[in-house]
Amino acid sequence: MGFNVVLGGYMSIKRIAESIDSKMWIPSDRNSVVSLCEAILRIFRDEGDRKDRQKARLMWLVEKYGVDEFKAEVVKEIESYDRGVNVDVTQPLDTTPFERRKLHGVHKQPQEGKCRVGFLVPSGRLSQNECRIVADIADKYTDGEIRLTVEQNIVLPNVDESRIDELMAEPAFGEDSRFKINPGKIEGNVVTCTGAEFCSLAMIETKANAEDVAKELEKLVDCDREIRIHWTGCPNSCGQVQVADIGIMGAPARKMDPEKGKPVAVPGCKIFVGGRIGEDAHLAMEPYVTGIPLAKEDLLPVLVQIMKDEFGATDKAPAAEEDLVVIDE
């Protein structure tokens, strides 16, 4: 058992690049993995273009060498450590169908009587009080351990199966909380960068907008699959919009001002569609649509139409009669 190694994928204003095959395979033991990473990092530290910030990325160095030459340099560096690590050629890819594990919700672990419980942290933002709530929950159910996902959510590992009902009944996961153990197919898959509130490069606020828009979309449409929506405030793409089903990037937009009688500049976005992650990864390199104002009355109809056209979403069915609340006037 081991790993094929790919190198160089990155996102920036200057360039968006998919990772490439390094023609290397290493065993999965800790010594081999650490030695490989150390060798690559040392070579990049010593020979990467540190004077040009736009080119201070590994891909530029790999291209400067060429893949075969870079591999030879890595192998040479590893051999100098004398740790008995062998680097082999890339192995055939496993073609067995793979389904990503669901991270939200309650799932049994391989350990008898243990479960992992994943919950939504909307737009990856936690208040000071919410941090304390998470810490208290972890102390109570997981001996203080939590795990953070790349989707900016939280997993509680090693929860006793006998205490799941008790955990689910915690006020932390009640109606008044932002946390959800079983979120919707849209709101549960939102990723955002820091946004304009704390980042001087961002052109738009992402965190609050992402949370609000996801809630509205959950009310408007039904989907039969998870829809990943990523937000990023600028073309640096820290929110990785190119890998999302729908990616929203801060950009200029104009909107008619009724008082002035002419279009004026407003916060806006470009929208990318069709990115994928995993074995069939794909980067959506070109915007699907541009110049969309960020106001919900402008953005939501566009997103709803994209979800219908590209992902088979349908209008949310009206609430059942028994769910309606009638208020006497």
VEXTORKOL-744336 format. One line per 2 residues: their letters; for each residue x, y, z of N, C-alpha, C. Coordinates in steps of 0.001 Angstrom, whole numbers, padded with zeros to 6 digits. Layout:
BEGIN
a) X/Y/Z/X/Y/Z/X/Y/Z | ...
# end
This chain:
BEGIN
mg) 000846/-001190/000000/000000/000000/000000/000878/001236/000000 | 000485/002219/-000789/001269/003439/-000839/000540/004528/-001589
fn) 001306/005540/-002012/000703/006722/-002620/001376/007084/-003937 | 000573/007320/-004975/001065/008062/-006122/001173/009526/-005708
vv) 002150/010223/-006237/002406/011602/-005822/002122/012559/-006976 | 001265/013547/-006720/001022/014609/-007690/001515/015918/-007090
lg) 001917/016845/-007964/002555/018075/-007508/002016/019297/-008242 | 002072/020431/-007568/002008/021706/-008242/000668/022378/-008395
gy) -000429/021753/-007991/-001716/022411/-008171/-001817/023665/-007309 | -002342/024741/-007875/-002540/025942/-007061/-003463/026926/-007756
ms) -003915/027919/-006972/-004798/028955/-007487/-004239/030308/-007093 | -004293/031261/-008003/-003819/032614/-007731/-004380/033534/-008801
ik) -004101/034827/-008668/-004526/035777/-009687/-003808/035496/-011001 | -002527/035164/-010912/-001711/034997/-012107/-002030/033715/-012863
ri) -002342/032653/-012105/-002464/031358/-012766/-003291/030386/-011930 | -004068/029564/-012614/-004774/028446/-011990/-004208/027176/-012609
ae) -003718/026253/-011791/-003054/025070/-012344/-003515/023808/-011631 | -003818/022768/-012418/-004102/021459/-011844/-002786/020763/-011519
si) -002790/019950/-010487/-001587/019201/-010122/-001242/018203/-011231 | 000032/017841/-011312/000496/016941/-012368/001150/015709/-011766
ds) 001208/014648/-012534/001818/013390/-012112/003333/013579/-011958 | 003859/013261/-010787/005292/013411/-010533/006093/012191/-010976
km) 005374/011133/-011412/005985/009858/-011782/006647/009176/-010579 | 006113/009479/-009384/006651/008874/-008159/005546/008160/-007386
wi) 005943/007052/-006764/005092/006308/-005830/005930/006013/-004604 | 005346/006166/-003425/006064/005858/-002191/005202/004976/-001301
ps) 005839/004139/-000474/005074/003340/000485/004350/004244/001477 | 003337/003701/002118/002489/004514/002996/003012/004636/004418
dr) 004212/004118/004710/004731/004228/006074/005166/005663/006357 | 005172/006008/007623/005466/007386/008046/006843/007843/007575
ns) 007841/006986/007674/009201/007353/007299/009281/007769/005831 | 008615/007010/004964/008653/007314/003537/007937/008623/003227
vv) 006758/008809/003827/005964/010004/003550/006683/011259/004038 | 007208/011200/005262/007905/012365/005817/009158/012682/005007
sl) 009887/011654/004621/011125/011873/003860/010839/012513/002506 | 009784/012048/001820/009424/012640/000538/009055/014109/000703
ce) 008191/014394/001662/007762/015788/001870/008948/016672/002247 | 009810/016161/003102/010991/016929/003503/011878/017241/002304
ai) 012076/016248/001441/012939/016449/000274/012358/017515/-000654 | 011069/017441/-000922/010433/018419/-001812/010508/019820/-001214
lr) 010240/019914/000077/010268/021223/000731/011674/021816/000750 | 012673/020982/000986/014054/021488/000997/014462/021988/-000388
if) 014093/021248/-001423/014437/021667/-002787/013722/022975/-003128 | 012451/023063/-002753/011702/024287/-003029/012272/025462/-002241
rd) 012646/025209/-001005/013235/026276/-000175/014516/026813/-000808 | 015347/025923/-001292/016653/026323/-001810/016603/026867/-003231
eg) 015648/026392/-004048/015704/026715/-005470/014445/027395/-006011 | 013408/027502/-005192/012205/028189/-005662/012466/029666/-005893
dr) 011649/030283/-006750/011828/031697/-007097/011216/032551/-005995 | 011994/032843/-004971/011478/033573/-003819/011404/035080/-004051
kd) 012085/035569/-005090/012090/037006/-005353/010813/037464/-006057 | 010180/036576/-006798/008956/036895/-007521/007797/036201/-006818
rq) 007015/036953/-006072/005934/036358/-005282/004939/035600/-006154 | 004722/036098/-007380/003766/035453/-008265/004260/034085/-008743
ka) 005569/033847/-008655/006109/032566/-009100/006697/031742/-007962 | 006426/032152/-006741/006957/031426/-005587/006048/030247/-005241
rl) 005815/029400/-006240/004976/028227/-006072/005692/027024/-006686 | 005370/025855/-006180/006102/024651/-006572/005991/024353/-008061
mw) 004825/024611/-008671/004633/024276/-010081/005681/024940/-010973 | 006004/026186/-010682/006992/026887/-011499/008355/026192/-011438
lv) 008716/025683/-010261/010003/025001/-010113/009989/023652/-010838 | 008879/022931/-010740/008767/021649/-011446/008887/021870/-012947
ek) 008231/022903/-013456/008304/023187/-014887/009703/023633/-015300 | 010387/024354/-014419/011757/024780/-014712/012677/023569/-014861
yg) 012520/022585/-013989/013313/021361/-014045/012877/020443/-015185 | 011545/020275/-015311/010973/019169/-016067/010638/018067/-015084
vd) 009565/017326/-015343/009096/016337/-014367/010153/015276/-014081 | 010772/014716/-015096/011767/013661/-014887/012968/014169/-014106
ef) 013433/015362/-014446/014587/015919/-013753/014248/016271/-012302 | 013028/016772/-012080/012633/017097/-010707/012529/015824/-009873
ka) 011978/014771/-010471/011910/013489/-009766/013314/013010/-009390 | 014251/013107/-010323/015626/012669/-010046/016232/013463/-008892
ev) 015942/014758/-008845/016471/015600/-007771/015860/015207/-006426 | 014560/014896/-006420/013898/014470/-005183/014476/013141/-004698
vk) 014634/012183/-005610/015203/010880/-005237/016613/011048/-004686 | 017400/011896/-005332/018764/012154/-004862/018759/012729/-003456
ei) 017841/013666/-003194/017744/014287/-001865/017331/013246/-000823 | 016359/012409/-001169/015909/011372/-000223/017039/010393/000085
es) 017763/010000/-000933/018873/009054/-000723/019943/009631/000190 | 020110/010945/000182/021112/011574/001040/020754/011464/002520
yd) 019471/011204/002831/019052/011053/004224/019423/009679/004780 | 019637/008703/003883/020026/007344/004277/019020/006742/005264
rg) 017743/006800/004899/016684/006280/005775/016039/005017/005212 | 016592/004498/004137/016053/003277/003557/014750/003463/002826
vn) 014501/004673/002307/013257/004953/001594/013453/004693/000107 | 012530/003933/-000488/012586/003633/-001918/011440/004338/-002638
vd) 011781/005044/-003699/010792/005726/-004522/010601/004926/-005802 | 009352/004545/-006066/009048/003745/-007249/008330/004616/-008281
vt) 008017/004028/-009442/007289/004751/-010484/005802/004758/-010153 | 005076/005707/-010754/003629/005811/-010550/002946/004471/-010820
qp) 002052/004077/-009931/001323/002822/-010062/-000030/003054/-010748 | -000594/002022/-011375/-001908/002180/-012019/-002958/002661/-011028
ld) -003811/003554/-011471/-004839/004094/-010597/-005918/003050/-010325 | -006436/003076/-009116/-007548/002209/-008750/-008808/002682/-009470
tt) -009440/001800/-010190/-010646/002171/-010941/-011932/001768/-010220 | -011798/001263/-008991/-012985/000901/-008216/-013812/002150/-007933
pf) -015126/002120/-008163/-015951/003300/-007871/-015780/003738/-006421 | -015651/005037/-006248/-015415/005588/-004914/-016476/006623/-004593
er) -017059/006500/-003437/-018055/007464/-002988/-017526/008178/-001755 | -017506/009499/-001824/-017008/010273/-000687/-017850/010009/000554
rk) -017178/009893/001678/-017896/009706/002934/-018652/010971/003297 | -019812/010798/003855/-020554/011944/004376/-019960/012332/005727
lh) -019705/013602/005907/-019089/014061/007149/-020104/014656/008115 | -021247/015101/007610/-022304/015556/008513/-023081/014344/009021
gv) -023737/014541/010161/-024598/013483/010667/-023868/012497/011567 | -024575/011449/011943/-024065/010426/012863/-023662/009189/012070
hk) -022430/008722/012264/-021926/007570/011515/-021126/006667/012453 | -021345/005358/012325/-020599/004412/013150/-019138/004382/012733
qp) -018270/004236/013717/-016839/004084/013471/-016487/002603/013465 | -015300/002259/012968/-014865/000857/013031/-014764/000351/014466
qe) -014468/001267/015403/-014361/000874/016807/-015746/000555/017378 | -015864/-000568/017995/-017141/-001027/018536/-017713/-000006/019516
gk) -018983/000361/019294/-019682/001233/020220/-019342/002702/020083 | -018573/003073/019047/-018181/004472/018868/-018784/005037/017576
cr) -019089/006327/017608/-019618/007027/016438/-018890/008346/016250 | -018890/008819/015013/-018447/010188/014737/-019681/011011/014387
vg) -019685/012237/014850/-020819/013121/014635/-020302/014415/014008 | -020692/014653/012745/-020273/015863/012065/-021377/016892/012068
fl) -021010/018151/012242/-022042/019183/012218/-021585/020415/011455 | -022566/021127/010925/-022346/022311/010113/-021947/023505/010970
vp) -020890/024188/010540/-020548/025514/011054/-020782/026471/009883 | -021905/027180/009837/-022241/027968/008651/-021127/028921/008228
sg) -020708/028800/006979/-019645/029585/006352/-018326/029504/007118 | -018201/028506/007981/-016949/028309/008701/-016647/029360/009744
rl) -017639/030126/010146/-017421/031218/011100/-017944/030849/012478 | -017099/031080/013487/-017454/030821/014875/-017294/032096/015697
sq) -018279/032399/016516/-018148/033500/017465/-017383/033005/018688 | -016985/033930/019537/-016288/033548/020762/-017146/032618/021611
ne) -018424/032952/021736/-019314/032119/022536/-019489/030736/021921 | -019575/030671/020595/-019729/029381/019920/-018477/028523/020091
cr) -017315/029153/020129/-016078/028392/020392/-016150/027722/021760 | -016650/028439/022726/-016773/027872/024074/-017802/026729/024094
iv) -018873/026900/023340/-019894/025846/023267/-019297/024575/022668 | -018541/024737/021575/-017900/023572/020955/-016940/022907/021934
ad) -016168/023709/022658/-015221/023156/023627/-015947/022378/024726 | -017057/022924/025208/-017816/022242/026261/-018397/020921/025752
ia) -018919/020932/024526/-019468/019702/023942/-018365/018653/023804 | -017201/019078/023339/-016090/018140/023160/-015639/017575/024498
dk) -015544/018415/025507/-015149/017930/026838/-016144/016892/027355 | -017405/017112/027056/-018459/016251/027594/-018564/014911/026873
yt) -018308/014907/025544/-018596/013699/024764/-017380/013054/024097 | -016274/013788/023924/-015155/013235/023142/-013805/013412/023825
dg) -013801/013577/025136/-012548/013811/025866/-011790/015006/025302 | -012534/016004/024855/-011918/017245/024410/-011422/017243/022979
ei) -011726/016202/022203/-011202/016110/020846/-012230/016539/019810 | -011781/017363/018852/-012593/017685/017682/-011719/017556/016445
rl) -012346/017432/015293/-011623/017408/014019/-012257/018422/013092 | -011426/019162/012382/-011899/020182/011455/-011814/019648/010033
tv) -012839/019887/009238/-012861/019399/007861/-012424/020509/006907 | -012019/020121/005704/-011631/021118/004710/-012837/021932/004246
eq) -014038/021444/004537/-015252/022197/004219/-015628/023159/005338 | -014712/023352/006306/-014882/024332/007381/-015974/023930/008377
ni) -016169/022624/008556/-017120/022135/009538/-016379/021342/010613 | -017111/020745/011531/-016506/020076/012692/-017028/018651/012810
vl) -016116/017740/013163/-016481/016352/013455/-016109/016054/014901 | -017054/015472/015630/-016807/014989/016987/-016544/013485/016896
pn) -015302/013045/017128/-014996/011620/017001/-015177/010867/018325 | -015329/009548/018198/-015312/008663/019367/-016414/008971/020384
vd) -017592/009307/019875/-018737/009502/020764/-019345/008142/021069 | -019607/007874/022334/-020238/006613/022702/-021616/006509/022045
es) -021861/005370/021403/-023145/005188/020721/-024309/005345/021679 | -024107/004973/022927/-025170/005055/023922/-025519/006495/024295
ri) -024671/007464/023880/-024903/008862/024255/-025323/009727/023065 | -025592/009099/021927/-025940/009872/020741/-027216/010683/020953
de) -028252/010069/021505/-029503/010790/021728/-029291/011974/022665 | -028464/011772/023673/-028168/012850/024618/-027461/014007/023896
lm) -026503/013668/023031/-025781/014692/022282/-026724/015445/021340 | -027570/014710/020637/-028485/015343/019680/-029457/016305/020372
ae) -029732/016056/021645/-030675/016897/022388/-030016/018118/023018 | -028724/018274/022849/-028012/019416/023427/-028537/020724/022826
pa) -028644/021780/023646/-029047/023092/023115/-028143/023592/021996 | -026902/023116/021971/-025964/023523/020919/-026477/023159/019539
fg) -027360/022156/019460/-027900/021726/018179/-029410/021952/018092 | -029910/022854/018939/-031334/023166/018944/-031708/024174/017870
ed) -032982/024554/017859/-033500/025450/016818/-032857/026829/016858 | -032395/027257/018041/-031821/028594/018174/-030324/028629/017869
sr) -029764/027486/017529/-028327/027409/017262/-028044/027448/015764 | -026873/027963/015404/-026444/027941/013998/-025941/026560/013605
fk) -025519/025749/014585/-024973/024427/014290/-026095/023473/013886 | -025812/022619/012874/-026783/021608/012456/-026059/020295/012210
in) -026585/019226/012793/-025996/017906/012580/-026434/017329/011240 | -027632/017661/010816/-028132/017186/009518/-028590/018378/008680
pg) -027650/019137/008125/-028018/020314/007330/-028548/019927/005962 | -029063/020910/005240/-029567/020677/003896/-028450/020421/002902
ki) -028818/019995/001713/-027839/019623/000689/-027089/020823/000132 | -027604/022028/000367/-026924/023238/-000092/-026144/023872/001044
eg) -026815/024207/002135/-026151/024909/003225/-025035/024081/003856 | -025144/022756/003739/-024118/021892/004333/-022839/021798/003533
nv) -022801/022457/002360/-021638/022314/001480/-021111/023667/001008 | -021211/024661/001873/-020734/026000/001558/-019333/026196/002139
vt) -018435/026723/001322/-017069/027046/001744/-016808/028501/001379 | -016168/029250/002269/-015891/030653/001978/-014486/031045/002411
ct) -013963/032067/001728/-012725/032689/002189/-013069/033678/003305 | -012076/034394/003798/-012295/035332/004900/-013210/036481/004506
ga) -013065/036990/003307/-013933/038060/002851/-013477/039441/003276 | -014212/040450/002801/-013785/041839/002937/-013765/042336/004377
ef) -014482/041684/005268/-014502/042160/006655/-013117/042135/007284 | -012310/041119/006925/-010986/040998/007533/-009851/040873/006516
cs) -010158/040926/005229/-009120/040790/004208/-009147/041999/003283 | -008021/042687/003168/-007963/043905/002359/-007995/043619/000863
la) -007752/042371/000453/-007765/042026/-000963/-009171/041712/-001479 | -010052/041313/-000585/-011385/040886/-001006/-012209/042057/-001511
mi) -012967/041807/-002572/-013832/042827/-003158/-015244/042774/-002575 | -015593/041670/-001927/-016928/041515/-001350/-016838/040854/000018
et) -017872/041034/000815/-018022/040280/002055/-018555/038892/001705 | -017901/037859/002184/-018277/036495/001812/-019015/035738/002907
ka) -018553/035823/004129/-019078/034957/005195/-020578/035142/005417 | -020984/036368/005715/-022398/036620/005997/-023254/036377/004759
na) -022773/036832/003589/-023541/036624/002356/-023723/035138/002051 | -022653/034361/002225/-022729/032925/001931/-023759/032236/002820
ed) -023756/032567/004095/-024703/031948/005024/-026138/032328/004671 | -026364/033607/004389/-027720/034067/004069/-028226/033467/002761
va) -027381/033466/001738/-027799/032954/000430/-028100/031458/000506 | -027283/030715/001238/-027524/029275/001372/-028872/029008/002040
ke) -029187/029779/003078/-030479/029612/003746/-031635/029881/002781 | -031505/030933/001969/-032564/031273/001025/-032720/030202/-000049
le) -031592/029684/-000545/-031658/028634/-001566/-032336/027377/-001027 | -032099/027057/000231/-032747/025890/000836/-034269/026058/000841
kl) -034729/027298/000946/-036169/027564/000945/-036761/027528/-000461 | -035917/027786/-001467/-036425/027968/-002825/-036402/026719/-003684
vd) -035409/025847/-003489/-035263/024700/-004389/-035003/023403/-003623 | -035329/022296/-004285/-034999/020951/-003817/-033960/020360/-004758
cd) -033006/019635/-004201/-031978/018968/-004997/-031899/017510/-004568 | -031582/016630/-005519/-031435/015224/-005173/-029969/014849/-004948
re) -029097/015851/-004859/-027672/015613/-004615/-027098/016793/-003840 | -025934/016573/-003262/-025237/017657/-002569/-024737/018676/-003597
ir) -024892/019954/-003298/-024408/021027/-004173/-023362/021834/-003413 | -022133/021803/-003907/-021049/022535/-003248/-020968/023954/-003811
ih) -021151/024945/-002942/-021046/026342/-003338/-019871/026976/-002588 | -018887/027464/-003333/-017714/028110/-002747/-017743/029604/-003041
wt) -017339/030398/-002051/-017259/031854/-002204/-015816/032306/-002026 | -015391/033239/-002870/-014075/033850/-002674/-014187/035333/-002987
gc) -013481/036145/-002212/-013637/037585/-002336/-012882/038213/-003483 | -011890/037496/-004048/-011064/038074/-005106/-010479/036963/-005963
pn) -009790/037311/-007059/-009252/036281/-007954/-008144/035408/-007360 | -007638/035740/-006178/-006678/034830/-005548/-007304/033478/-005261
sc) -008614/033447/-005142/-009407/032221/-005012/-009033/031380/-003794 | -008868/032039/-002656/-008655/031283/-001410/-009845/030374/-001118
gq) -011027/030764/-001593/-012217/029928/-001428/-012341/028841/-002477 | -011387/028773/-003406/-011293/027693/-004405/-012590/027521/-005203
vq) -013038/028605/-005802/-014309/028547/-006532/-014231/027643/-007762 | -013038/027432/-008301/-012914/026627/-009522/-013180/025142/-009301
va) -013156/024671/-008055/-013422/023253/-007798/-014856/023006/-007345 | -015642/024062/-007230/-016995/023930/-006702/-018006/023611/-007793
di) -019128/023035/-007393/-020255/022922/-008326/-020635/024317/-008806 | -020743/025241/-007841/-021004/026646/-008143/-020001/027484/-007357
gi) -019234/028293/-008053/-018246/029145/-007404/-018589/030608/-007599 | -018569/031375/-006518/-018930/032790/-006558/-017704/033616/-006192
mg) -017221/034412/-007128/-016004/035213/-006949/-016334/036698/-006997 | -015872/037446/-006015/-016082/038882/-006001/-015554/039536/-007259
ap) -016345/040447/-007835/-015973/041099/-009099/-016824/042359/-009273 | -016431/043238/-010189/-017223/044446/-010430/-018596/044117/-011008
ar) -019557/044960/-010685/-020901/044839/-011271/-021539/046222/-011286 | -022537/046378/-012113/-023266/047639/-012180/-024767/047351/-012090
km) -025467/048304/-011470/-026911/048134/-011268/-027594/049492/-011420 | -028756/049476/-012024/-029489/050717/-012251/-029878/051368/-010924
dp) -029529/052634/-010770/-029909/053421/-009597/-031134/054253/-009976 | -032297/053950/-009371/-033533/054667/-009744/-033423/056174/-009522
ek) -032723/056591/-008480/-032615/058013/-008178/-031735/058733/-009199 | -030618/058104/-009571/-029704/058731/-010522/-030101/058469/-011971
gk) -030937/057427/-012173/-031375/057119/-013511/-030300/056527/-014396 | -029289/055947/-013813/-028214/055335/-014594/-027564/054223/-013775
pv) -026854/053312/-014451/-026176/052231/-013717/-025036/052780/-012861 | -024883/052208/-011677/-023784/052587/-010775/-023051/051326/-010338
av) -021803/051502/-009929/-020998/050371/-009465/-021528/049850/-008131 | -021656/048531/-008032/-022125/047877/-006801/-021286/046622/-006563
pg) -021271/046103/-005339/-020590/044812/-005112/-021196/043742/-005998 | -020343/042958/-006643/-020848/041965/-007575/-019993/040720/-007614
ck) -020251/039863/-008602/-019522/038595/-008644/-019493/038008/-010047 | -018523/037122/-010230/-018505/036182/-011340/-018963/034841/-010779
if) -019606/034029/-011595/-020050/032717/-011134/-019422/031640/-012016 | -018770/030684/-011377/-018169/029541/-012056/-019052/028320/-011815
vg) -019119/027425/-012788/-019994/026251/-012673/-019262/025011/-013174 | -019409/023899/-012433/-018953/022615/-012947/-017623/022104/-012451
gr) -017051/022725/-011422/-015826/022181/-010844/-016096/020864/-010137 | -015086/020019/-010063/-015238/018721/-009395/-013988/018409/-008576
ig) -014170/017608/-007530/-013062/017131/-006717/-013058/015611/-006724 | -011951/015023/-006293/-011876/013569/-006220/-011201/012971/-007436
ed) -011505/011710/-007719/-010851/010976/-008801/-011109/011589/-010176 | -012274/012210/-010321/-012643/012812/-011604/-012557/014332/-011501
ah) -011488/014834/-010880/-011373/016261/-010589/-011341/017099/-011863 | -011906/018287/-011759/-011931/019204/-012901/-012023/020632/-012375
la) -011257/021538/-012979/-011311/022947/-012614/-012177/023704/-013626 | -013136/024461/-013114/-013932/025341/-013974/-013129/026622/-014181
me) -012469/026740/-015317/-011506/027804/-015528/-012145/029124/-015967 | -013251/029058/-016669/-013880/030269/-017197/-015217/030525/-016498
py) -015547/031781/-016235/-016824/032094/-015582/-018017/031682/-016435 | -019040/031206/-015782/-020306/030854/-016428/-021082/032120/-016751
vt) -020985/033107/-015853/-021648/034390/-016033/-020880/035424/-015218 | -020896/036675/-015636/-020147/037724/-014948/-021037/038931/-014690
gi) -020525/039833/-013829/-021208/041102/-013593/-022534/040997/-012892 | -022707/040004/-012028/-023968/039824/-011292/-023902/040604/-009976
pl) -024809/041559/-009740/-024818/042268/-008456/-025023/041284/-007300 | -024445/041616/-006158/-024471/040698/-005019/-025776/040761/-004228
ak) -026559/041784/-004423/-027831/041883/-003700/-028666/040631/-003955 | -029338/040149/-002907/-030048/038873/-003022/-031122/038884/-004107
ed) -031768/040032/-004316/-032802/040075/-005341/-032229/039896/-006749 | -030916/040136/-006903/-030253/039938/-008189/-029565/038582/-008277
ll) -028901/038198/-007201/-028089/036982/-007212/-028930/035706/-007105 | -029924/035701/-006239/-030687/034473/-006006/-031366/033932/-007270
pv) -032043/034767/-008064/-032661/034213/-009278/-031645/033573/-010222 | -030454/034145/-010307/-029422/033580/-011174/-028978/032223/-010650
lv) -028753/032118/-009336/-028315/030854/-008746/-029397/029786/-008870 | -030644/030161/-008653/-031747/029198/-008777/-031804/028648/-010200
qi) -031658/029518/-011188/-031716/029062/-012578/-030542/028150/-012917 | -029352/028475/-012399/-028184/027613/-012631/-028415/026243/-012012
mk) -028969/026218/-010813/-029202/024944/-010144/-030235/024106/-010896 | -031208/024746/-011491/-032193/024012/-012284/-031585/023507/-013582
de) -030864/024386/-014268/-030320/024043/-015586/-029188/023027/-015512 | -028318/023160/-014517/-027097/022363/-014466/-027145/021193/-013486
fg) -028013/021267/-012476/-027992/020245/-011427/-029355/019631/-011140 | -030320/019921/-011985/-031612/019267/-011866/-032449/019684/-010680
at) -032195/020842/-010111/-032996/021305/-008977/-034418/021617/-009437 | -035336/021540/-008487/-036733/021868/-008766/-037221/022855/-007724
dk) -038295/023569/-008058/-038866/024511/-007103/-039311/023776/-005848 | -039084/024396/-004719/-039489/023794/-003442/-041009/023634/-003422
ap) -041464/022451/-003055/-042905/022196/-002971/-043505/023038/-001854 | -044744/023515/-002041/-045407/024278/-000978/-045512/023443/000301
aa) -045486/024106/001445/-045603/023409/002718/-046931/022678/002795 | -046908/021481/003394/-048145/020726/003576/-049103/021527/004443
ee) -050390/021312/004216/-051395/022108/004919/-051242/021994/006423 | -050881/020778/006896/-050771/020618/008340/-049571/021340/008902
dl) -048619/021747/007997/-047449/022476/008477/-047672/023972/008531 | -048767/024446/007929/-049019/025876/007882/-049576/026342/009231
vv) -049136/027517/009626/-049627/028126/010866/-050611/029232/010494 | -051820/029132/010939/-052843/030123/010633/-052992/031057/011825
id) -052872/032337/011575/-052996/033337/012646/-054264/034117/012429 | -055152/034078/013429/-056395/034815/013339/-056113/036303/013422
e) -056793/037045/012525/-056618/038491/012560/-057475/039116/013657
# end
